[in-house]
Amino acid sequence: MDYFRYQNGQLYCEGVPAERIAAEVGTPAYVYSKATLLHHYRQVAEAFAPIHATICYSIKSNGNINLLKVLAAEGCGFDVTSGGELYRALQAGGEAQKIIYAGMGKTDEEIRHAIEVGIAAFNIESEAEIENIDRIAGQMGKTAVGAIRVNPDVDPKTHIKTTTGKKETKFGVDIERAERVFEQYRSLKNLRIGGIHLHIGSPVYEIQPYIDAVKKATDLIDRLTARGHKIEWLDLGGGFAVNYERPGQAHPVTEHAKALVPMLKDKPYRIALEPGRYISGNSGILLTRVLYRKMGGQKKFVIIDAGMNDLIRPTLYESYHHIWPVSPDAANVPPQRDKAFEPRNGEIVDVVGPVCESGDYLAQNRPLPVTKRGDLLAVFTAGAYGFAMSSNYNNRPRPPEILVDGDNYTIIRRRETFEDLVGPERVVK
Ligand SMILES: Cc1ncc(COP(=O)(O)O)c(C=O)c1O
């Protein structure tokens, strides 16, 4: 569900024509819908309200301060994974007591700062990290709070590079070792370990892996409780998938909740969730223009002004993003909300960017309506891990971010300039 609709033959974001934004702001550009962002946050919050779950939006999926402000105003907490993300969360008015700090390699400086500002908890990845947080909190004369990230050895059935809950990925403490770790660190002076954290991977299209992971985690908590440990919360992580390819591809979060809420309803500990993509994914599109067309052997290429530096997911994960003209010919105007519309009189093309890499594509062998130079395309479901993973590769200034609210839009991050590219460099005489 989103607020990107075709009306009068052209794509609108809420009440604003995408053509107008492109004409006034240029391309490529990320365009976000505030109503869509709010809709998805509220959907998650309501689905898990029966167990009073704390929702901590995963900033890594899209950290623009303006989006975070919208979510913070709703009472949303944040999942951060670096000092930079913590800074963003606080700048956006996020409450420190609703911030959880995950991440494989927290530096001493980052740990110190997080303790100083009073975050709710660290999600801790290893024994070495437990000892380090305890040591640093001791030096500061404070008590830190943390959850152990447990690796439940569950297959989330997603891309290998975003599978995190299987044994022998770098994440978490093996579930068989978890009890021993709790025993070993049961009476630390400066770190109170009170929670269990999971994150099995993303995007996760099936519900069963969550059920399996939650079952393993709740059993572990039962065993720990029997040994006298006080477990105060269980954090289920994020990963809920969204419809990248076609409507109905991903379960709505209400379906996940239907399976998980009964498993967690009467537990004497609190529940937290860290969804990123589910909230931000469908809230954004990437607008891009066709620069050229060419043939390569038997293949047709449509060359656009957005590249892998702007949206790397297809290159990095072979991800599919639905792409469609913003102002298609009459036969190709999709029925509302049906983004899986097949092109009429279309063609099969590779949609590629300007970057000097064969891997620089946003779609391969894709049926699309015939496009020509100057046509505007929308790359859908680009709100998560789009701008957030963008780079200046090939010295391409990163695109602007636009937030639409009803009939108005605001540039919430300007387009980068050539000066921005060289700004941090010091020319040595
Ligand atoms: C620990 C943790 N929590 C939450 C998330 C958010 O995942 P998603 O954006 O798919 O919900 C991630 C993503 O990598 C993660 O690593």
The ligand as an SDF file (V2000), in Angstrom:
LIG
                    3D

 16 16  0  0  0  0  0  0  0  0999 V2000
   20.0430   -5.7600   13.5750 C   0  0  0  0  0  0  0  0  0  0  0  0
   19.1080   -5.2530   12.5280 C   0  0  0  0  0  0  0  0  0  0  0  0
   17.8980   -4.8340   12.8970 N   0  0  0  0  0  0  0  0  0  0  0  0
   17.0120   -4.3620   11.9950 C   0  0  0  0  0  0  0  0  0  0  0  0
   17.3290   -4.3120   10.6520 C   0  0  0  0  0  0  0  0  0  0  0  0
   16.3020   -3.7620    9.7040 C   0  0  0  0  0  0  0  0  0  0  0  0
   15.9560   -4.6300    8.6970 O   0  0  0  0  0  0  0  0  0  0  0  0
   14.7710   -4.2390    7.7200 P   0  0  0  0  0  0  0  0  0  0  0  0
   15.0790   -2.8730    7.1960 O   0  0  0  0  0  0  0  0  0  0  0  0
   14.7870   -5.2490    6.6370 O   0  0  0  0  0  0  0  0  0  0  0  0
   13.5320   -4.2430    8.5210 O   0  0  0  0  0  0  0  0  0  0  0  0
   18.5740   -4.7590   10.2120 C   0  0  0  0  0  0  0  0  0  0  0  0
   18.9200   -4.7300    8.7930 C   0  0  0  0  0  0  0  0  0  0  0  0
   19.9460   -5.0800    8.3340 O   0  0  0  0  0  0  0  0  0  0  0  0
   19.4970   -5.2510   11.1880 C   0  0  0  0  0  0  0  0  0  0  0  0
   20.7100   -5.6590   10.8200 O   0  0  0  0  0  0  0  0  0  0  0  0
  1  2  1  0
  2  3  1  0
  2 15  2  0
  3  4  2  0
  4  5  1  0
  5  6  1  0
  5 12  2  0
  6  7  1  0
  7  8  1  0
  8  9  2  0
  8 10  1  0
  8 11  1  0
 12 13  1  0
 12 15  1  0
 13 14  2  0
 15 16  1  0
M  END
$$$$
